[in-house]
Amino acid sequence: MTAATTTQHEHDLSHLLRSPGFQDWRREVTAIGGCAAPIHLTGSSRIYDRATGTVLAERDGEILAPCGNRRASVCPACSDRYASDAYHLIRSGMAGGKGVPDTAAAHPRVFATLTAPSFGPVHTRRITARGLVIPCGCGDKHHRDDPRVGTALDPDTYDYVGAVLWQAHVGTLWDRFAIRLRRTLAAMLGIKVREFRDHARLSYAKVAEYQRRGLVHFHAVVRLDGPDGPWTTPPAGLTADGLNAAIRDAARDVSLVVDRPDGDPLALAWGSQVDVRPITSTTAAALENDDGDITDSALAAYVAKYATKGTGKSEATDRPIRDIAHLDHLDITAHHRRLIETAWELGGREEYEGLNLRRWAHMLGFRGHFLTKSRAYSTTFGAIRGDRRTYRLGETMAALDTPAEPGAVLVVNDWAVVHIGHRNDAEREIALGIAERRREQRRAGTGPEGTT
């Protein structure tokens, strides 16, 4: 900050704290968890008795609504709420709850990680069993926060085009992997592929995480059910060990061929590093138990955390790029700059128009959702958020002079967006402080839960 900027910030902060409406504003910001980019709405909300049509409660004027952004770099408060929802979505598919029977925890379940292949050597930081840093290919022993880690050793020979095209097609590659996995499991049962659904169902939830080299890998909880999902047991011929082997085989065998800009074919596949581990039902806090198995509660928290991340390199690259010239103002490595520039360049070519790469250049070409699941794996984000709305409506009903059950009322909202975000850095600073205090209260077990 310059001296002038600092003086203006101090003036805005002082003016906000002394303003007559500060306490009301603070209550509203606290009610939305300290959102860093709230949506300002104007309009009205009315709650009617379904039977009589009587207005039980109403509100007019302006309100704040949370932005709902899942990225921690954009809004810590909404990111925390998203992570909390993701935790319950993931864990219910492993341990039961929220509409999933507890018996699903006894089904074969594994945690699989599929990575990207190599598109050229990069700076690495590897540790020996004794904790010593192994020299990188460049000859240096990189420290943990060295910005060179993950970047190309030789940018001139690194296959940036291949990396971006792999990233843009990784969703399709996953779909082909899931199809191949079902075929492999059907072969284990000795049945035809089209008969697989009559005997078993493959359920999964996966989250994409950026590696330091700028390419995603997928963490996936994979579960085997009976033909009707988690309510039915899978056939005896399918075990966790069999699922482990099937995932490794499917990941090795599946591929996708696309064209490079010069017309040469490019085979897209998973990297050689495929990790598959069994999941246990213990509620231990550690991610792994003494046997190397992964615990369901810790795994759900682990996966949910990665669902709130962006590229992991800069807050700026979590936002769409409208003009490639704006890269000059971003604090990113030369390696990530090249990935963005490559995505932008390919996005301007007619043969890649369907990939819409310029829209996703800021995400280094990755176009998929960060957390997806199969239909029968568990509950949905919509259901979790619906439960939260019902809970809050119940609180409102209980506070009325004539309490009513949420199911007996009709809520009619009529809101229009006025603008998005805080008016200045002073408001944002206080909001972030509120969000951090709520986070500390949750960690200490003295504050409101992230799911209510």
N, C-alpha and C positions, 0 to 999 in steps of 0.2 A: 504494500500500500504506500502511496505517496503521502506526503504531509497533508496535502489538501484533502485527499481521500479520507485519511484518518480523522481529520477535523470534522468533515461532513458526517462520518459515521458516528462520532461522539455526539455531534449535535442531534442526529436522528435518534440515537439511543436515549439521550436526555429528554428530548421532546416526547418520545413514546412513553417513557416511564412517568412523566408528569401529566400526560394527557388525561382528561376526565374519563375517557372510555377505555383506559388501559386494562382495568380489572375485568371488564366484560370481554374485551378482546382476548385476554389471557385465558379466561375460562373456555372460550370457544376453541382456541388453539389446543388447550389441554384436552378438551373433549375429543379432538381428532388425533390425539397422541403426539402432538408436536410436529405435524406434517411440515416438511420443508418447502412444499410447493402447493399449498391448498387451492382448491377450486372455490371461487367466490360465486355464490348463487343468489338470485333474487326471485321471489315468488311466494308461494304459500304451501302449507301442508295441513290437511284436515283428516281427522279420524272420526268415522261415522259408525254408529251402531247399525249393524246389518239388519236387524229386525225392525227397527223403528225409523232409521234414517236420521236420527238425532246426531248433531255434531257433539262429540265428546271432548275433543281437544282440537286446537288449531294454532297455527303459527304463521305469521306474515313477516315480510321484510327480507333481510339478507342473512345468509348463513354461510358457514365454511364446511366444505366436504374434503376428505383426504384425497390426494392425487392418485393413490393406489399403485404407484410405480414400484416394481419389485426390486429395482437395483439399489443396493446400499449406497452407492456413490451418488445417487440422485436424491433419495429420500430415506434416511435411516429409519424413520418411524414406520412408514408404509412397508419398507423392506422387512422390518421385524414382524409386522403382521402377516405378510406373505409367507415368511419363513415358518411362522407358527402354524399357518394353515397347511403349508407343505408338509410339515412334520406330521400332523394328524392324518393327512392324506396318505403319506408313505407308511406310517406305522400301522394304521388300521388294516392295510393290506398285508402286513406281516403278522400282527398279533391279534387281529380282530377288533371289533368295535365300529361304531358309526355305520351300522348296517351290514358289516362283515362278520360272519360267525367266528367265534373263538376257535373253532375246529380248524380254521384255515392255517393256524400256526403249526399244525401237525403235517401239513402238506410239504412236499419237497420245495425248498426255497434256497436260492443262492444269490450272492451279490457279485455281479459281473462288471468288469471294466474293459471297454473296447477303446483302443487308441488309434491315432492317425499314423500312417506310414511315414517314413522319412522322405523328405524332399531335398535333403542336403544336410551335411554336418552342421551342428550348432554348438555354441558354447555351452558347456555342461558343468555342473557341480555335483560330483558323486562322492560319497563317503564310504570309507572302509568299515569293516565290523568293529575296528578299534576307534572309530570316530575321526579318522584322519581324512583330509580332503585330497582327492585324487587329482593330479594335474589335468587340466583341460587339453584339448587338442591344440590350443594356442600356446600351451606351455605354462599358463598362469594357473594358480590355485584360487578360484573365484570365491569371494565371500558370499554369504547368503543373499544379500541385497544388491549384488553387482548387477547393474542394468544390462550387462552384456549376456548374462545367462539366458539361453533360449534364442538368442539372435544368431544369424547365419555367420559361420566362420568365414565363408567366402561368398559375399552377396552376388558376385558376378556369375557364379555357377549354381547358386541355389535356385530351385525350380519354383519360383513364385507363382507362375501360371498354373502349374499342377496343384500347388497347395490351395489356391483360391478355388479352382474347379472341384477339388476334392471336398472342400468346405461347403461349397454350394450344393453338392449332390449327396452330402452325408445323410440327409433324411431319407432319400431314396435307397441308399446303401443299407440303412437300418431296416427299412421295410423288406428288402430282399433277404437280409439276415434273418428276420423273424419268419419269413416264409420258409427259408431253408431249414431253420431250426424245427419247425413243425414237421417238415418232411423227414428230418433225421429222427425225431421222436417217433413218428409213425413207423419208420423202419425198425426201430427198437421194439415196437409192439408187434411187428409182423403184420401190419395192416396197410391198406392203401391210404394215400394222403387224403383223399376225399372222405375217408371214413374216420379221420382223426377226431373231428369235432363230436362224433358220436361216442367217443371213448374218453376224451380228455380235452382240456382247454389250457392254453398258454396265457398266463396273465403277467403283466409287468408294469413297472413304473420306472422311467429313466430321466436322468437330468444331465444336461450338457455342461461341461466345465472347460474353460480355456486353459490349455497348458501355456507355459511361459513362451513357447515358440509361436503362440498365436493361433494354434489349431485346437479344436475341441476334442475331448474324448467323452465317452458316455459312461456314466455309472448307472447300472440298472439292477433293480430288485426283480428277480424272475421267479415266478411261482407256478407250480403245476397243480391244476384243479381237475375235478371230474367234469363231465360234459356240461353241467349246468352251473359251472363256476365254483366259487368257494363254498357253496352249500353242499357240494358232492365231493366224495373222495376220488382221487386219481386212481387209475388202474395200478395194480400191484407191480406191474412190470416196469414202472417208472419211478426211479429213486433220485435222491439228490446227487448221488455219484453219476448216475446216468445223465441227469440234466447237465452236470458239469462237463462231461465228455461231449455231449451233443452241442453245447454252446461253443466249445473249442473247435469242434469239427466244422460247424456252420460258419464261424468267424473266419476260419482258414479258407473255406471253399468258395465263399460268396464274393462276387466282384461286379463291377459295372464299367462299361466302356463308353467313353465320350470322345469327342473330337477336340483336339487342340486348335488354336487359331489358324495354324498352317495346314490343317486337315489331317495331321497324323493322329492315330488313335491313342488314347490315354486310358489305361486300365486303372480303375479306382478300387481299392481294397482296404481292409483294416490293417493296422500295424501288427507286427509280430508279437507285441506284448499284450497278451490277453490274460487277465487275472479273474479267476472264479473261486469264490469261497462260500462255504455253507453258512447259514444264518441260524443262530440259536435263539431261544425265547427268554433267556435270562435278562434281567433288568439292570445288570451291572453297568456302571457309568463308563467303563473303558470300552473303546471301540472293538477290541479283540479280547477274548478270554485266553486262558492259559493254553488252550488247544489250537489257537489260531483262528477259531470260528469267530464270526462277527455277531455282536449282540443287536437285537432288533431295535431297542430304544435308542441306543447310541448311534446306530446306523441311520435311523430316521432323522436324527438331528444333524448328522454329517451330510446327508444328501440335501436336506432342506437348506443348509448353509450355502451350498454351491448353487442352489436355485436362485439366489439373490445377487449373484455376481454378474458383471459384464465381461469385457475383454480382460479385465484385471490389470491393465497397464495405465489407464488414464481416465479420469472422469469425462474428459472431453470426447473420447471415442465411444462413450455410451450414448451419444446423441447423434442423430442423422447428420450427414454432411451434405450441404446444399451446393457447395462450390469447392472443387478440389483445391483451389487457392487457399482455402481456410486451413489446410494442413500446415501451412507455415506458422500458424499461431498455436498449434497443439504441442503439448509437451509429451512426445512419444518417441520411441526409439526409431532409428533409421530402418530397422527390420520391419517393424509394424507399419511404418510409413510406406514401405515398398508393397506390403500386402494390401493396404488401402488403395494405393495408386494402381496396383494391378487389377483389383476389383473394379475400380472406377473405369479403367481403360477397357476391360472386357465387357463391362456393362454398356459401353457405347457401341459395341459391335452387334450387327444384326443377328448373327447366329446365336448369340446368347441373350437375346432380348427377353425370352421367357423366364430367365433366371432373375431378372430385375436387380442386377448386382449393384447398381449405383445406389439404390435404396438401402442396401445392406452393406455398403462399403465400410461404414463405421464399425460394423461387427465382423470385419475381415472376411466377408463373403458368406458367413453362416446365416442361413435364412429360416432356421427352424425355431420351434418353441423350446424354451430351456427346460421345461418340465412337462412331460407327456406320459400318458398311461393308457393301457388297454381298458376296454369298457368294464370288464368284470373284476379288475384288480381291487378297487376300493371305492370309497365315496368320491365326490367331486368337489372342486372348489366352489361351485355354485351352491351345493348343498351345505357346505360348511358356512359360507357367507349368509345363506338363508337362515341357518340356525342362529347366527349372530344377530341378524335383524329381528328374528322372533324374540330372542332374549331381551334385546333393548326395547322392543315394543311392549313386552311383558312388564319391564320396569316402568315404562310410561303409564301403562294401564293401572299398575298397582298404586301409583301416586295420585290418581284421580279421586275426586270426591265419591264417584260411583264406579269402583273398579270393575273391569270387564276382562274376560279372557281374550287373548290375541285372536283366536279363531272366530270370535263373535263380532269383530270389527272389520271395517274396510278403510284402508289408508289411501288417500288420494293426494299425490304430490304434483305440484305444478311449478317447477323451478327452471330458470334460465341462467346460463353462464354469463357472468359479468366480466371476470378476468381470472387469470390463473397466476398464482405465486404471491409472495409477500411484496409489500410496497417498497421495501428497502432492505439492506443488509442487517439493520438493527432488528427488524421483526424476525428475519430468518435466524439470526443469532439466538434470540430468546427461544424461538421454536425448537431449534436444535438442542438447546439446554434442557427444555422440557422433555424432549424425546430421550435424551441421555439419562435424565433422572428417572424416568419411567423404566428404562432398561435396567438401571441399577437396582430399582425396587423389585423388579421381576427376578433378578438374579438372587436377591436377598430373600425372596419369598414374602415381601411385605407390600407389594403393589398389585395393581390389576393384572389379570392374566391377559396374554396377547390374543386370546381367542374370544374375548367377550367385549 
